[in-house]
Amino acid sequence: MPAYFYILSGTEFLIAILLFYFLRKRSKMKQLHWHETQQLTRAIELNSAQIQKRKTALDTYQLMNYNLSEALLVQPEILSPN
């Protein structure tokens, strides 16, 4: 067989390996991005629920009749920095 055949097949093999590598890398990056997006979506949903809970509590709170400490709700899903 001619020498250029081996060069060509070697080049094609190298291109195939590089293509496989980059496609796999792209797939992993997409998967990582999807997981990070899901985590952020869950965090936004949790924060929205907490904001709504606080808004409801403050809407029903009458400043003239109650102590401020009675209006504050304990929210166990919020981690303390301690």
mmCIF file of the N, C-alpha and C atoms, coordinates in Angstrom:
data_MODEL
# 
_entry.id   MODEL 
# 
loop_
_atom_site.group_PDB 
_atom_site.id 
_atom_site.type_symbol 
_atom_site.label_atom_id 
_atom_site.label_alt_id 
_atom_site.label_comp_id 
_atom_site.label_asym_id 
_atom_site.label_entity_id 
_atom_site.label_seq_id 
_atom_site.pdbx_PDB_ins_code 
_atom_site.Cartn_x 
_atom_site.Cartn_y 
_atom_site.Cartn_z 
_atom_site.occupancy 
_atom_site.B_iso_or_equiv 
_atom_site.pdbx_formal_charge 
_atom_site.auth_seq_id 
_atom_site.auth_comp_id 
_atom_site.auth_asym_id 
_atom_site.auth_atom_id 
_atom_site.pdbx_PDB_model_num 
ATOM 1   N N  . MET A 1 1  ? 0.835   -1.178 0.000  1.00 0.00 ? 1  MET A N  1 
ATOM 2   C CA . MET A 1 1  ? 0.000   0.000  0.000  1.00 0.00 ? 1  MET A CA 1 
ATOM 3   C C  . MET A 1 1  ? 0.883   1.246  0.000  1.00 0.00 ? 1  MET A C  1 
ATOM 4   N N  . PRO A 1 2  ? 0.383   2.295  -0.603 1.00 0.00 ? 2  PRO A N  1 
ATOM 5   C CA . PRO A 1 2  ? 1.182   3.527  -0.662 1.00 0.00 ? 2  PRO A CA 1 
ATOM 6   C C  . PRO A 1 2  ? 1.316   4.168  0.721  1.00 0.00 ? 2  PRO A C  1 
ATOM 7   N N  . ALA A 1 3  ? 2.347   4.948  0.885  1.00 0.00 ? 3  ALA A N  1 
ATOM 8   C CA . ALA A 1 3  ? 2.628   5.591  2.168  1.00 0.00 ? 3  ALA A CA 1 
ATOM 9   C C  . ALA A 1 3  ? 1.560   6.623  2.519  1.00 0.00 ? 3  ALA A C  1 
ATOM 10  N N  . TYR A 1 4  ? 1.021   7.290  1.508  1.00 0.00 ? 4  TYR A N  1 
ATOM 11  C CA . TYR A 1 4  ? 0.000   8.306  1.799  1.00 0.00 ? 4  TYR A CA 1 
ATOM 12  C C  . TYR A 1 4  ? -1.268  7.677  2.368  1.00 0.00 ? 4  TYR A C  1 
ATOM 13  N N  . PHE A 1 5  ? -1.507  6.399  2.099  1.00 0.00 ? 5  PHE A N  1 
ATOM 14  C CA . PHE A 1 5  ? -2.671  5.715  2.671  1.00 0.00 ? 5  PHE A CA 1 
ATOM 15  C C  . PHE A 1 5  ? -2.549  5.639  4.193  1.00 0.00 ? 5  PHE A C  1 
ATOM 16  N N  . TYR A 1 6  ? -1.348  5.314  4.682  1.00 0.00 ? 6  TYR A N  1 
ATOM 17  C CA . TYR A 1 6  ? -1.133  5.228  6.124  1.00 0.00 ? 6  TYR A CA 1 
ATOM 18  C C  . TYR A 1 6  ? -1.227  6.606  6.783  1.00 0.00 ? 6  TYR A C  1 
ATOM 19  N N  . ILE A 1 7  ? -0.714  7.604  6.093  1.00 0.00 ? 7  ILE A N  1 
ATOM 20  C CA . ILE A 1 7  ? -0.800  8.967  6.623  1.00 0.00 ? 7  ILE A CA 1 
ATOM 21  C C  . ILE A 1 7  ? -2.257  9.401  6.693  1.00 0.00 ? 7  ILE A C  1 
ATOM 22  N N  . LEU A 1 8  ? -3.005  9.115  5.641  1.00 0.00 ? 8  LEU A N  1 
ATOM 23  C CA . LEU A 1 8  ? -4.407  9.496  5.596  1.00 0.00 ? 8  LEU A CA 1 
ATOM 24  C C  . LEU A 1 8  ? -5.211  8.753  6.659  1.00 0.00 ? 8  LEU A C  1 
ATOM 25  N N  . SER A 1 9  ? -4.995  7.445  6.779  1.00 0.00 ? 9  SER A N  1 
ATOM 26  C CA . SER A 1 9  ? -5.754  6.694  7.770  1.00 0.00 ? 9  SER A CA 1 
ATOM 27  C C  . SER A 1 9  ? -5.351  7.100  9.190  1.00 0.00 ? 9  SER A C  1 
ATOM 28  N N  . GLY A 1 10 ? -4.097  7.439  9.400  1.00 0.00 ? 10 GLY A N  1 
ATOM 29  C CA . GLY A 1 10 ? -3.654  7.922  10.704 1.00 0.00 ? 10 GLY A CA 1 
ATOM 30  C C  . GLY A 1 10 ? -4.291  9.262  11.037 1.00 0.00 ? 10 GLY A C  1 
ATOM 31  N N  . THR A 1 11 ? -4.388  10.113 10.040 1.00 0.00 ? 11 THR A N  1 
ATOM 32  C CA . THR A 1 11 ? -5.029  11.416 10.228 1.00 0.00 ? 11 THR A CA 1 
ATOM 33  C C  . THR A 1 11 ? -6.507  11.241 10.539 1.00 0.00 ? 11 THR A C  1 
ATOM 34  N N  . GLU A 1 12 ? -7.162  10.359 9.809  1.00 0.00 ? 12 GLU A N  1 
ATOM 35  C CA . GLU A 1 12 ? -8.580  10.099 10.059 1.00 0.00 ? 12 GLU A CA 1 
ATOM 36  C C  . GLU A 1 12 ? -8.787  9.529  11.462 1.00 0.00 ? 12 GLU A C  1 
ATOM 37  N N  . PHE A 1 13 ? -7.892  8.659  11.884 1.00 0.00 ? 13 PHE A N  1 
ATOM 38  C CA . PHE A 1 13 ? -7.982  8.082  13.220 1.00 0.00 ? 13 PHE A CA 1 
ATOM 39  C C  . PHE A 1 13 ? -7.827  9.173  14.283 1.00 0.00 ? 13 PHE A C  1 
ATOM 40  N N  . LEU A 1 14 ? -6.859  10.058 14.087 1.00 0.00 ? 14 LEU A N  1 
ATOM 41  C CA . LEU A 1 14 ? -6.636  11.155 15.025 1.00 0.00 ? 14 LEU A CA 1 
ATOM 42  C C  . LEU A 1 14 ? -7.852  12.085 15.073 1.00 0.00 ? 14 LEU A C  1 
ATOM 43  N N  . ILE A 1 15 ? -8.427  12.389 13.928 1.00 0.00 ? 15 ILE A N  1 
ATOM 44  C CA . ILE A 1 15 ? -9.628  13.234 13.880 1.00 0.00 ? 15 ILE A CA 1 
ATOM 45  C C  . ILE A 1 15 ? -10.778 12.554 14.611 1.00 0.00 ? 15 ILE A C  1 
ATOM 46  N N  . ALA A 1 16 ? -10.930 11.253 14.424 1.00 0.00 ? 16 ALA A N  1 
ATOM 47  C CA . ALA A 1 16 ? -12.004 10.521 15.100 1.00 0.00 ? 16 ALA A CA 1 
ATOM 48  C C  . ALA A 1 16 ? -11.817 10.550 16.615 1.00 0.00 ? 16 ALA A C  1 
ATOM 49  N N  . ILE A 1 17 ? -10.591 10.384 17.072 1.00 0.00 ? 17 ILE A N  1 
ATOM 50  C CA . ILE A 1 17 ? -10.314 10.422 18.515 1.00 0.00 ? 17 ILE A CA 1 
ATOM 51  C C  . ILE A 1 17 ? -10.615 11.813 19.076 1.00 0.00 ? 17 ILE A C  1 
ATOM 52  N N  . LEU A 1 18 ? -10.160 12.854 18.382 1.00 0.00 ? 18 LEU A N  1 
ATOM 53  C CA . LEU A 1 18 ? -10.424 14.222 18.841 1.00 0.00 ? 18 LEU A CA 1 
ATOM 54  C C  . LEU A 1 18 ? -11.918 14.537 18.837 1.00 0.00 ? 18 LEU A C  1 
ATOM 55  N N  . LEU A 1 19 ? -12.612 14.092 17.810 1.00 0.00 ? 19 LEU A N  1 
ATOM 56  C CA . LEU A 1 19 ? -14.055 14.308 17.737 1.00 0.00 ? 19 LEU A CA 1 
ATOM 57  C C  . LEU A 1 19 ? -14.756 13.614 18.902 1.00 0.00 ? 19 LEU A C  1 
ATOM 58  N N  . PHE A 1 20 ? -14.384 12.379 19.172 1.00 0.00 ? 20 PHE A N  1 
ATOM 59  C CA . PHE A 1 20 ? -14.966 11.645 20.293 1.00 0.00 ? 20 PHE A CA 1 
ATOM 60  C C  . PHE A 1 20 ? -14.686 12.360 21.610 1.00 0.00 ? 20 PHE A C  1 
ATOM 61  N N  . TYR A 1 21 ? -13.451 12.830 21.795 1.00 0.00 ? 21 TYR A N  1 
ATOM 62  C CA . TYR A 1 21 ? -13.072 13.524 23.030 1.00 0.00 ? 21 TYR A CA 1 
ATOM 63  C C  . TYR A 1 21 ? -13.908 14.787 23.230 1.00 0.00 ? 21 TYR A C  1 
ATOM 64  N N  . PHE A 1 22 ? -14.019 15.600 22.193 1.00 0.00 ? 22 PHE A N  1 
ATOM 65  C CA . PHE A 1 22 ? -14.741 16.862 22.338 1.00 0.00 ? 22 PHE A CA 1 
ATOM 66  C C  . PHE A 1 22 ? -16.244 16.654 22.478 1.00 0.00 ? 22 PHE A C  1 
ATOM 67  N N  . LEU A 1 23 ? -16.792 15.657 21.808 1.00 0.00 ? 23 LEU A N  1 
ATOM 68  C CA . LEU A 1 23 ? -18.219 15.374 21.977 1.00 0.00 ? 23 LEU A CA 1 
ATOM 69  C C  . LEU A 1 23 ? -18.509 14.886 23.391 1.00 0.00 ? 23 LEU A C  1 
ATOM 70  N N  . ARG A 1 24 ? -17.634 14.065 23.926 1.00 0.00 ? 24 ARG A N  1 
ATOM 71  C CA . ARG A 1 24 ? -17.820 13.587 25.298 1.00 0.00 ? 24 ARG A CA 1 
ATOM 72  C C  . ARG A 1 24 ? -17.668 14.735 26.301 1.00 0.00 ? 24 ARG A C  1 
ATOM 73  N N  . LYS A 1 25 ? -16.678 15.583 26.081 1.00 0.00 ? 25 LYS A N  1 
ATOM 74  C CA . LYS A 1 25 ? -16.462 16.738 26.955 1.00 0.00 ? 25 LYS A CA 1 
ATOM 75  C C  . LYS A 1 25 ? -17.678 17.664 26.914 1.00 0.00 ? 25 LYS A C  1 
ATOM 76  N N  . ARG A 1 26 ? -18.226 17.883 25.728 1.00 0.00 ? 26 ARG A N  1 
ATOM 77  C CA . ARG A 1 26 ? -19.411 18.736 25.578 1.00 0.00 ? 26 ARG A CA 1 
ATOM 78  C C  . ARG A 1 26 ? -20.603 18.135 26.316 1.00 0.00 ? 26 ARG A C  1 
ATOM 79  N N  . SER A 1 27 ? -20.768 16.835 26.214 1.00 0.00 ? 27 SER A N  1 
ATOM 80  C CA . SER A 1 27 ? -21.872 16.164 26.891 1.00 0.00 ? 27 SER A CA 1 
ATOM 81  C C  . SER A 1 27 ? -21.752 16.315 28.407 1.00 0.00 ? 27 SER A C  1 
ATOM 82  N N  . LYS A 1 28 ? -20.555 16.145 28.939 1.00 0.00 ? 28 LYS A N  1 
ATOM 83  C CA . LYS A 1 28 ? -20.347 16.296 30.384 1.00 0.00 ? 28 LYS A CA 1 
ATOM 84  C C  . LYS A 1 28 ? -20.601 17.730 30.832 1.00 0.00 ? 28 LYS A C  1 
ATOM 85  N N  . MET A 1 29 ? -20.187 18.699 30.020 1.00 0.00 ? 29 MET A N  1 
ATOM 86  C CA . MET A 1 29 ? -20.422 20.098 30.365 1.00 0.00 ? 29 MET A CA 1 
ATOM 87  C C  . MET A 1 29 ? -21.919 20.418 30.359 1.00 0.00 ? 29 MET A C  1 
ATOM 88  N N  . LYS A 1 30 ? -22.646 19.871 29.386 1.00 0.00 ? 30 LYS A N  1 
ATOM 89  C CA . LYS A 1 30 ? -24.097 20.079 29.339 1.00 0.00 ? 30 LYS A CA 1 
ATOM 90  C C  . LYS A 1 30 ? -24.766 19.477 30.567 1.00 0.00 ? 30 LYS A C  1 
ATOM 91  N N  . GLN A 1 31 ? -24.336 18.290 30.957 1.00 0.00 ? 31 GLN A N  1 
ATOM 92  C CA . GLN A 1 31 ? -24.909 17.623 32.125 1.00 0.00 ? 31 GLN A CA 1 
ATOM 93  C C  . GLN A 1 31 ? -24.618 18.427 33.397 1.00 0.00 ? 31 GLN A C  1 
ATOM 94  N N  . LEU A 1 32 ? -23.409 18.915 33.546 1.00 0.00 ? 32 LEU A N  1 
ATOM 95  C CA . LEU A 1 32 ? -23.043 19.732 34.701 1.00 0.00 ? 32 LEU A CA 1 
ATOM 96  C C  . LEU A 1 32 ? -23.875 21.015 34.731 1.00 0.00 ? 32 LEU A C  1 
ATOM 97  N N  . HIS A 1 33 ? -24.034 21.652 33.583 1.00 0.00 ? 33 HIS A N  1 
ATOM 98  C CA . HIS A 1 33 ? -24.839 22.870 33.504 1.00 0.00 ? 33 HIS A CA 1 
ATOM 99  C C  . HIS A 1 33 ? -26.285 22.581 33.887 1.00 0.00 ? 33 HIS A C  1 
ATOM 100 N N  . TRP A 1 34 ? -26.828 21.462 33.429 1.00 0.00 ? 34 TRP A N  1 
ATOM 101 C CA . TRP A 1 34 ? -28.210 21.101 33.752 1.00 0.00 ? 34 TRP A CA 1 
ATOM 102 C C  . TRP A 1 34 ? -28.377 20.914 35.260 1.00 0.00 ? 34 TRP A C  1 
ATOM 103 N N  . HIS A 1 35 ? -27.429 20.226 35.905 1.00 0.00 ? 35 HIS A N  1 
ATOM 104 C CA . HIS A 1 35 ? -27.511 20.011 37.355 1.00 0.00 ? 35 HIS A CA 1 
ATOM 105 C C  . HIS A 1 35 ? -27.419 21.340 38.117 1.00 0.00 ? 35 HIS A C  1 
ATOM 106 N N  . GLU A 1 36 ? -26.510 22.197 37.706 1.00 0.00 ? 36 GLU A N  1 
ATOM 107 C CA . GLU A 1 36 ? -26.377 23.494 38.375 1.00 0.00 ? 36 GLU A CA 1 
ATOM 108 C C  . GLU A 1 36 ? -27.641 24.330 38.193 1.00 0.00 ? 36 GLU A C  1 
ATOM 109 N N  . THR A 1 37 ? -28.230 24.272 37.005 1.00 0.00 ? 37 THR A N  1 
ATOM 110 C CA . THR A 1 37 ? -29.467 25.004 36.747 1.00 0.00 ? 37 THR A CA 1 
ATOM 111 C C  . THR A 1 37 ? -30.596 24.478 37.616 1.00 0.00 ? 37 THR A C  1 
ATOM 112 N N  . GLN A 1 38 ? -30.678 23.164 37.784 1.00 0.00 ? 38 GLN A N  1 
ATOM 113 C CA . GLN A 1 38 ? -31.713 22.578 38.629 1.00 0.00 ? 38 GLN A CA 1 
ATOM 114 C C  . GLN A 1 38 ? -31.541 23.007 40.084 1.00 0.00 ? 38 GLN A C  1 
ATOM 115 N N  . GLN A 1 39 ? -30.308 23.029 40.567 1.00 0.00 ? 39 GLN A N  1 
ATOM 116 C CA . GLN A 1 39 ? -30.051 23.462 41.945 1.00 0.00 ? 39 GLN A CA 1 
ATOM 117 C C  . GLN A 1 39 ? -30.452 24.921 42.142 1.00 0.00 ? 39 GLN A C  1 
ATOM 118 N N  . LEU A 1 40 ? -30.122 25.763 41.177 1.00 0.00 ? 40 LEU A N  1 
ATOM 119 C CA . LEU A 1 40 ? -30.491 27.171 41.284 1.00 0.00 ? 40 LEU A CA 1 
ATOM 120 C C  . LEU A 1 40 ? -32.005 27.353 41.223 1.00 0.00 ? 40 LEU A C  1 
ATOM 121 N N  . THR A 1 41 ? -32.672 26.565 40.386 1.00 0.00 ? 41 THR A N  1 
ATOM 122 C CA . THR A 1 41 ? -34.130 26.642 40.292 1.00 0.00 ? 41 THR A CA 1 
ATOM 123 C C  . THR A 1 41 ? -34.768 26.253 41.613 1.00 0.00 ? 41 THR A C  1 
ATOM 124 N N  . ARG A 1 42 ? -34.274 25.176 42.224 1.00 0.00 ? 42 ARG A N  1 
ATOM 125 C CA . ARG A 1 42 ? -34.803 24.761 43.530 1.00 0.00 ? 42 ARG A CA 1 
ATOM 126 C C  . ARG A 1 42 ? -34.565 25.835 44.595 1.00 0.00 ? 42 ARG A C  1 
ATOM 127 N N  . ALA A 1 43 ? -33.393 26.455 44.569 1.00 0.00 ? 43 ALA A N  1 
ATOM 128 C CA . ALA A 1 43 ? -33.093 27.514 45.540 1.00 0.00 ? 43 ALA A CA 1 
ATOM 129 C C  . ALA A 1 43 ? -34.021 28.711 45.337 1.00 0.00 ? 43 ALA A C  1 
ATOM 130 N N  . ILE A 1 44 ? -34.284 29.068 44.100 1.00 0.00 ? 44 ILE A N  1 
ATOM 131 C CA . ILE A 1 44 ? -35.197 30.182 43.817 1.00 0.00 ? 44 ILE A CA 1 
ATOM 132 C C  . ILE A 1 44 ? -36.601 29.852 44.284 1.00 0.00 ? 44 ILE A C  1 
ATOM 133 N N  . GLU A 1 45 ? -37.050 28.619 44.051 1.00 0.00 ? 45 GLU A N  1 
ATOM 134 C CA . GLU A 1 45 ? -38.385 28.215 44.499 1.00 0.00 ? 45 GLU A CA 1 
ATOM 135 C C  . GLU A 1 45 ? -38.492 28.266 46.021 1.00 0.00 ? 45 GLU A C  1 
ATOM 136 N N  . LEU A 1 46 ? -37.462 27.791 46.706 1.00 0.00 ? 46 LEU A N  1 
ATOM 137 C CA . LEU A 1 46 ? -37.459 27.828 48.171 1.00 0.00 ? 46 LEU A CA 1 
ATOM 138 C C  . LEU A 1 46 ? -37.488 29.268 48.674 1.00 0.00 ? 46 LEU A C  1 
ATOM 139 N N  . ASN A 1 47 ? -36.677 30.125 48.076 1.00 0.00 ? 47 ASN A N  1 
ATOM 140 C CA . ASN A 1 47 ? -36.652 31.529 48.485 1.00 0.00 ? 47 ASN A CA 1 
ATOM 141 C C  . ASN A 1 47 ? -37.988 32.212 48.213 1.00 0.00 ? 47 ASN A C  1 
ATOM 142 N N  . SER A 1 48 ? -38.603 31.895 47.093 1.00 0.00 ? 48 SER A N  1 
ATOM 143 C CA . SER A 1 48 ? -39.913 32.481 46.785 1.00 0.00 ? 48 SER A CA 1 
ATOM 144 C C  . SER A 1 48 ? -40.956 32.046 47.803 1.00 0.00 ? 48 SER A C  1 
ATOM 145 N N  . ALA A 1 49 ? -40.907 30.784 48.195 1.00 0.00 ? 49 ALA A N  1 
ATOM 146 C CA . ALA A 1 49 ? -41.851 30.287 49.202 1.00 0.00 ? 49 ALA A CA 1 
ATOM 147 C C  . ALA A 1 49 ? -41.623 30.987 50.539 1.00 0.00 ? 49 ALA A C  1 
ATOM 148 N N  . GLN A 1 50 ? -40.367 31.196 50.910 1.00 0.00 ? 50 GLN A N  1 
ATOM 149 C CA . GLN A 1 50 ? -40.065 31.890 52.160 1.00 0.00 ? 50 GLN A CA 1 
ATOM 150 C C  . GLN A 1 50 ? -40.526 33.344 52.110 1.00 0.00 ? 50 GLN A C  1 
ATOM 151 N N  . ILE A 1 51 ? -40.332 33.996 50.991 1.00 0.00 ? 51 ILE A N  1 
ATOM 152 C CA . ILE A 1 51 ? -40.782 35.382 50.849 1.00 0.00 ? 51 ILE A CA 1 
ATOM 153 C C  . ILE A 1 51 ? -42.296 35.458 50.966 1.00 0.00 ? 51 ILE A C  1 
ATOM 154 N N  . GLN A 1 52 ? -42.994 34.526 50.327 1.00 0.00 ? 52 GLN A N  1 
ATOM 155 C CA . GLN A 1 52 ? -44.455 34.514 50.403 1.00 0.00 ? 52 GLN A CA 1 
ATOM 156 C C  . GLN A 1 52 ? -44.930 34.258 51.833 1.00 0.00 ? 52 GLN A C  1 
ATOM 157 N N  . LYS A 1 53 ? -44.240 33.343 52.524 1.00 0.00 ? 53 LYS A N  1 
ATOM 158 C CA . LYS A 1 53 ? -44.598 33.041 53.914 1.00 0.00 ? 53 LYS A CA 1 
ATOM 159 C C  . LYS A 1 53 ? -44.412 34.278 54.794 1.00 0.00 ? 53 LYS A C  1 
ATOM 160 N N  . ARG A 1 54 ? -43.310 34.981 54.602 1.00 0.00 ? 54 ARG A N  1 
ATOM 161 C CA . ARG A 1 54 ? -43.052 36.198 55.381 1.00 0.00 ? 54 ARG A CA 1 
ATOM 162 C C  . ARG A 1 54 ? -44.064 37.295 55.046 1.00 0.00 ? 54 ARG A C  1 
ATOM 163 N N  . LYS A 1 55 ? -44.382 37.433 53.768 1.00 0.00 ? 55 LYS A N  1 
ATOM 164 C CA . LYS A 1 55 ? -45.344 38.455 53.356 1.00 0.00 ? 55 LYS A CA 1 
ATOM 165 C C  . LYS A 1 55 ? -46.712 38.185 53.974 1.00 0.00 ? 55 LYS A C  1 
ATOM 166 N N  . THR A 1 56 ? -47.136 36.922 53.952 1.00 0.00 ? 56 THR A N  1 
ATOM 167 C CA . THR A 1 56 ? -48.427 36.562 54.541 1.00 0.00 ? 56 THR A CA 1 
ATOM 168 C C  . THR A 1 56 ? -48.436 36.863 56.038 1.00 0.00 ? 56 THR A C  1 
ATOM 169 N N  . ALA A 1 57 ? -47.357 36.522 56.719 1.00 0.00 ? 57 ALA A N  1 
ATOM 170 C CA . ALA A 1 57 ? -47.280 36.768 58.161 1.00 0.00 ? 57 ALA A CA 1 
ATOM 171 C C  . ALA A 1 57 ? -47.303 38.262 58.464 1.00 0.00 ? 57 ALA A C  1 
ATOM 172 N N  . LEU A 1 58 ? -46.583 39.044 57.665 1.00 0.00 ? 58 LEU A N  1 
ATOM 173 C CA . LEU A 1 58 ? -46.565 40.485 57.910 1.00 0.00 ? 58 LEU A CA 1 
ATOM 174 C C  . LEU A 1 58 ? -47.886 41.144 57.526 1.00 0.00 ? 58 LEU A C  1 
ATOM 175 N N  . ASP A 1 59 ? -48.578 40.602 56.522 1.00 0.00 ? 59 ASP A N  1 
ATOM 176 C CA . ASP A 1 59 ? -49.880 41.156 56.141 1.00 0.00 ? 59 ASP A CA 1 
ATOM 177 C C  . ASP A 1 59 ? -50.912 40.945 57.240 1.00 0.00 ? 59 ASP A C  1 
ATOM 178 N N  . THR A 1 60 ? -50.814 39.828 57.944 1.00 0.00 ? 60 THR A N  1 
ATOM 179 C CA . THR A 1 60 ? -51.786 39.546 59.000 1.00 0.00 ? 60 THR A CA 1 
ATOM 180 C C  . THR A 1 60 ? -51.374 40.148 60.343 1.00 0.00 ? 60 THR A C  1 
ATOM 181 N N  . TYR A 1 61 ? -50.191 40.679 60.407 1.00 0.00 ? 61 TYR A N  1 
ATOM 182 C CA . TYR A 1 61 ? -49.670 41.238 61.656 1.00 0.00 ? 61 TYR A CA 1 
ATOM 183 C C  . TYR A 1 61 ? -50.205 42.651 61.866 1.00 0.00 ? 61 TYR A C  1 
ATOM 184 N N  . GLN A 1 62 ? -50.701 42.903 63.028 1.00 0.00 ? 62 GLN A N  1 
ATOM 185 C CA . GLN A 1 62 ? -51.181 44.243 63.376 1.00 0.00 ? 62 GLN A CA 1 
ATOM 186 C C  . GLN A 1 62 ? -50.198 44.848 64.371 1.00 0.00 ? 62 GLN A C  1 
ATOM 187 N N  . LEU A 1 63 ? -49.492 45.854 63.926 1.00 0.00 ? 63 LEU A N  1 
ATOM 188 C CA . LEU A 1 63 ? -48.419 46.434 64.735 1.00 0.00 ? 63 LEU A CA 1 
ATOM 189 C C  . LEU A 1 63 ? -48.912 47.006 66.059 1.00 0.00 ? 63 LEU A C  1 
ATOM 190 N N  . MET A 1 64 ? -50.115 47.500 66.100 1.00 0.00 ? 64 MET A N  1 
ATOM 191 C CA . MET A 1 64 ? -50.600 48.149 67.314 1.00 0.00 ? 64 MET A CA 1 
ATOM 192 C C  . MET A 1 64 ? -51.023 47.141 68.386 1.00 0.00 ? 64 MET A C  1 
ATOM 193 N N  . ASN A 1 65 ? -51.327 45.906 68.006 1.00 0.00 ? 65 ASN A N  1 
ATOM 194 C CA . ASN A 1 65 ? -51.884 44.948 68.960 1.00 0.00 ? 65 ASN A CA 1 
ATOM 195 C C  . ASN A 1 65 ? -50.888 43.904 69.466 1.00 0.00 ? 65 ASN A C  1 
ATOM 196 N N  . TYR A 1 66 ? -49.832 43.643 68.717 1.00 0.00 ? 66 TYR A N  1 
ATOM 197 C CA . TYR A 1 66 ? -48.954 42.523 69.057 1.00 0.00 ? 66 TYR A CA 1 
ATOM 198 C C  . TYR A 1 66 ? -47.510 42.974 69.180 1.00 0.00 ? 66 TYR A C  1 
ATOM 199 N N  . ASN A 1 67 ? -46.748 42.138 69.833 1.00 0.00 ? 67 ASN A N  1 
ATOM 200 C CA . ASN A 1 67 ? -45.315 42.341 69.940 1.00 0.00 ? 67 ASN A CA 1 
ATOM 201 C C  . ASN A 1 67 ? -44.673 41.854 68.639 1.00 0.00 ? 67 ASN A C  1 
ATOM 202 N N  . LEU A 1 68 ? -43.598 42.471 68.220 1.00 0.00 ? 68 LEU A N  1 
ATOM 203 C CA . LEU A 1 68 ? -42.938 42.098 66.972 1.00 0.00 ? 68 LEU A CA 1 
ATOM 204 C C  . LEU A 1 68 ? -42.459 40.651 66.988 1.00 0.00 ? 68 LEU A C  1 
ATOM 205 N N  . SER A 1 69 ? -42.016 40.146 68.121 1.00 0.00 ? 69 SER A N  1 
ATOM 206 C CA . SER A 1 69 ? -41.498 38.778 68.191 1.00 0.00 ? 69 SER A CA 1 
ATOM 207 C C  . SER A 1 69 ? -42.574 37.746 67.891 1.00 0.00 ? 69 SER A C  1 
ATOM 208 N N  . GLU A 1 70 ? -43.835 38.087 68.071 1.00 0.00 ? 70 GLU A N  1 
ATOM 209 C CA . GLU A 1 70 ? -44.909 37.142 67.775 1.00 0.00 ? 70 GLU A CA 1 
ATOM 210 C C  . GLU A 1 70 ? -45.129 36.992 66.278 1.00 0.00 ? 70 GLU A C  1 
ATOM 211 N N  . ALA A 1 71 ? -44.727 37.980 65.503 1.00 0.00 ? 71 ALA A N  1 
ATOM 212 C CA . ALA A 1 71 ? -44.951 37.934 64.060 1.00 0.00 ? 71 ALA A CA 1 
ATOM 213 C C  . ALA A 1 71 ? -43.854 37.182 63.321 1.00 0.00 ? 71 ALA A C  1 
ATOM 214 N N  . LEU A 1 72 ? -42.706 37.064 63.942 1.00 0.00 ? 72 LEU A N  1 
ATOM 215 C CA . LEU A 1 72 ? -41.595 36.398 63.275 1.00 0.00 ? 72 LEU A CA 1 
ATOM 216 C C  . LEU A 1 72 ? -41.810 34.894 63.288 1.00 0.00 ? 72 LEU A C  1 
ATOM 217 N N  . LEU A 1 73 ? -41.613 34.275 62.142 1.00 0.00 ? 73 LEU A N  1 
ATOM 218 C CA . LEU A 1 73 ? -41.810 32.836 62.019 1.00 0.00 ? 73 LEU A CA 1 
ATOM 219 C C  . LEU A 1 73 ? -40.466 32.124 62.030 1.00 0.00 ? 73 LEU A C  1 
ATOM 220 N N  . VAL A 1 74 ? -40.414 31.005 62.681 1.00 0.00 ? 74 VAL A N  1 
ATOM 221 C CA . VAL A 1 74 ? -39.221 30.170 62.638 1.00 0.00 ? 74 VAL A CA 1 
ATOM 222 C C  . VAL A 1 74 ? -39.258 29.410 61.323 1.00 0.00 ? 74 VAL A C  1 
ATOM 223 N N  . GLN A 1 75 ? -38.174 29.503 60.572 1.00 0.00 ? 75 GLN A N  1 
ATOM 224 C CA . GLN A 1 75 ? -38.091 28.821 59.287 1.00 0.00 ? 75 GLN A CA 1 
ATOM 225 C C  . GLN A 1 75 ? -36.910 27.853 59.341 1.00 0.00 ? 75 GLN A C  1 
ATOM 226 N N  . PRO A 1 76 ? -37.180 26.580 59.631 1.00 0.00 ? 76 PRO A N  1 
ATOM 227 C CA . PRO A 1 76 ? -36.091 25.618 59.826 1.00 0.00 ? 76 PRO A CA 1 
ATOM 228 C C  . PRO A 1 76 ? -35.271 25.363 58.565 1.00 0.00 ? 76 PRO A C  1 
ATOM 229 N N  . GLU A 1 77 ? -35.801 25.688 57.385 1.00 0.00 ? 77 GLU A N  1 
ATOM 230 C CA . GLU A 1 77 ? -35.032 25.426 56.171 1.00 0.00 ? 77 GLU A CA 1 
ATOM 231 C C  . GLU A 1 77 ? -33.905 26.433 55.960 1.00 0.00 ? 77 GLU A C  1 
ATOM 232 N N  . ILE A 1 78 ? -33.898 27.521 56.747 1.00 0.00 ? 78 ILE A N  1 
ATOM 233 C CA . ILE A 1 78 ? -32.815 28.492 56.673 1.00 0.00 ? 78 ILE A CA 1 
ATOM 234 C C  . ILE A 1 78 ? -31.729 28.055 57.650 1.00 0.00 ? 78 ILE A C  1 
ATOM 235 N N  . LEU A 1 79 ? -30.542 27.831 57.119 1.00 0.00 ? 79 LEU A N  1 
ATOM 236 C CA . LEU A 1 79 ? -29.428 27.389 57.956 1.00 0.00 ? 79 LEU A CA 1 
ATOM 237 C C  . LEU A 1 79 ? -28.779 28.599 58.610 1.00 0.00 ? 79 LEU A C  1 
ATOM 238 N N  . SER A 1 80 ? -28.483 28.470 59.891 1.00 0.00 ? 80 SER A N  1 
ATOM 239 C CA . SER A 1 80 ? -27.813 29.569 60.581 1.00 0.00 ? 80 SER A CA 1 
ATOM 240 C C  . SER A 1 80 ? -26.321 29.507 60.273 1.00 0.00 ? 80 SER A C  1 
ATOM 241 N N  . PRO A 1 81 ? -25.652 30.649 60.258 1.00 0.00 ? 81 PRO A N  1 
ATOM 242 C CA . PRO A 1 81 ? -24.224 30.656 59.931 1.00 0.00 ? 81 PRO A CA 1 
ATOM 243 C C  . PRO A 1 81 ? -23.345 30.093 61.032 1.00 0.00 ? 81 PRO A C  1 
ATOM 244 N N  . ASN A 1 82 ? -23.894 29.756 62.168 1.00 0.00 ? 82 ASN A N  1 
ATOM 245 C CA . ASN A 1 82 ? -23.083 29.250 63.289 1.00 0.00 ? 82 ASN A CA 1 
ATOM 246 C C  . ASN A 1 82 ? -22.705 27.830 63.074 1.00 0.00 ? 82 ASN A C  1 
# 
